Amino acid sequence: MAGKRVIVGMSGGVDSSVAALLLKRRGYRVSGLFMKNWEDDDTDEYCSSREDLVDCVAVADRLGIEIDVVNFSSQYKKRVFEDFLREYRAGRTPNPDVLCNAEIKFRAFLDHALDLGADYIATGHYAQIRSSEGVFQLLKAEDGTKDQSYFLYRLTQEQLSRTLFPLGALHKRDVRELARAEGLPVHDKKDSTGICFIGERPFREFLGRYLPPQPGEIRTLDGRVIGRHEGLMYYTIGQRQGLGIGGSRDGDGEPWYVAAKDRERNRLIVVQGREQPALYHSRLRATHLTWVSGLAPHCHWVYSAKTRYRQKDAPCSIDSVTAEKCTIDFAEPQWAITPGQSVVIYESQVCLGGGIIEAAERPRIEDDRLRECPQGTEPFPAEG
């Protein structure tokens, strides 16, 4: 592949910087592109885009490559942020990083790079691509603690055929060491956290700019009112912090967790203790399905799945697959399955694809109160 032109999406961090370094060492003709995706409050204390661009320019100078800047903020607002607000308004908890990858980094950026004559794009994501019998597979990274295939499950065959992930076989410690040895000024730069356009700011404060508060009651499963919430969209299933109800109302000091959202009556349902059955589900229904190969997995085969990024792979099977929906059954009940988040399916190290969690179903239980507890979207009928 020596001599092929690659445009690297550079963020000013160590990962994308080392991606550019490695590709140059492999003989590619490398240039960088800094994407500006957010403008609404570009001058406040939380925006780091100018600092990141300065770092990108410094890295490009060190590597001897050209770097350009492109503004995708209008595409981001239309393709990602509007969906983000729509999901929160509906009481769900979306993952904008998944949509940003599919719509901006591997669509708007890819289209722009191809228009500039690039053969490939590359990013600093921790994932791998393999071609098998003419089909491109998305694989987990070697560094399991940094694997980002969960956020990339919506990539298509065309996108994967034009993409390089130079860091897929490396561990994070090795990436930092490569940057240090090369004298890259970002070798010890802290990794970014949180949603890209929000930065380190208080999330509820940010969301409140676009979705005004809608206060209501906080109730227990048995109907006791124990507090007030500011708006269902500000909370997510499994949330512990920021509920404002302490941890000792029943005398045992265990913390409270969000178990459900009753949108019809604007009530937040909470339970005390992380092991409460109301926080566990054995089945979910997913919609907006996408499969990396273009073909859905086999029904009733044993796969594994994640319902959140940091979750361990959980054995599961897939049932009732249609073009738009499927049902996933887990071998063991899973904690805090959250409508709006992504469920991503794996076969060993291969990411098959996934969808958006629409609703979850509880394991077989005897407590009728749990059957009546709403989930924020239309629940499955109670088992039994």
Beta strands, then each sheet from edge to edge (+ up, - down):
strand 1: 5-9
strand 2: 29-36
strand 3: 67-71
strand 4: 120-122
strand 5: 127-132
strand 6: 135-140
strand 7: 163-164
strand 8: 216-220
strand 9: 225-229
strand 10: 256-262
strand 11: 267-272
strand 12: 280-291
strand 13: 302-306
strand 14: 314-319
strand 15: 325-335
strand 16: 342-347
strand 17: 350-361
sheet 1: 3+ 2+ 1+ 4+ 7+
sheet 2: 5+ 6- 17+ 12- 15+ 14- 13+ 16-
sheet 3: 9+ 8- 11- 10+
end
